[in-house]
Amino acid sequence: MNLQEDDKLDAALKQVVASPQPVRIETGLAFKLRSMGLVKFQGNDVMPLCGLYSLYFGDTDVRRCLWHRLG
């Protein structure tokens, strides 16, 4: 499972980190993100597991730079 290869999963994570409140996303995507350790459930909604993920995944310039360096 890879965010770069799954557009729906990537879009779901972007939606989660862009919101200051827990959000409801497709159940299957929520469970995939949770299994990756990126989100936690708040009832039926999800939110980033930690604030650092909001910063890292929310800024596409930072993400692009880091993925380029790691790739």
N, C-alpha and C positions, 0 to 999 in steps of 0.2 A: 504494500500500500504506500503510495507516494503522492504528496500534494501536487507536485509538479506534473504528474501524469494524469491526474483525475480532476478535470475542470470543475465538476460539481462539488467535490470535496473541498477544493481550494476556494470556490465561491462561498460555500457554507462557512468556512473558517473566517473568511473576510467579513462576512455578515456578523458573525459572533464577536470578533474583536472590534468592530466598528461601533458596537452598541454599548452604552454605559449600563444597560440593564440586561438581564438574561433574555435570550431570544428563543423562539421556537423554530426549529429547522426540521427537515425531513428526518424521521426517526432513524432510518438506516444510516444516514450521514452522521447523525449525532452519536450513534454507537461506534461508528468507525473512528470519529475524532476522539471519543473517550478512550477507545482501545489504544490509540496512539499517544495517550497521555496529554492531550491538548486542551480538553474541556472537562467540566464537571457538570452534573445535572443539578438543577434547582427545580424540583418537581418535574414537569414535562419540558422545561426549557433548559438551555445550556448557557454556560458562560466560560470564559477562559479559565483554565486551571490556576493560573497565576497572572499577575499584572505584567510581568515581563513578556509573556506571550502576546499581550495586546500591543506592546511597544514593538516587538520584533516582527510579528506577522501583520501588524497594521500599517507599517511603513514599507511600501513596495520598493522604494529606492534602497533602503537598508537590506531588505530581503534579497533583492537582485544582486547586490554587491556581495553579500555573504555567500549566496548560492554559487556565484561565479568563482569565488575564492575556494570554496569547498569542493566544487565540481571539478 
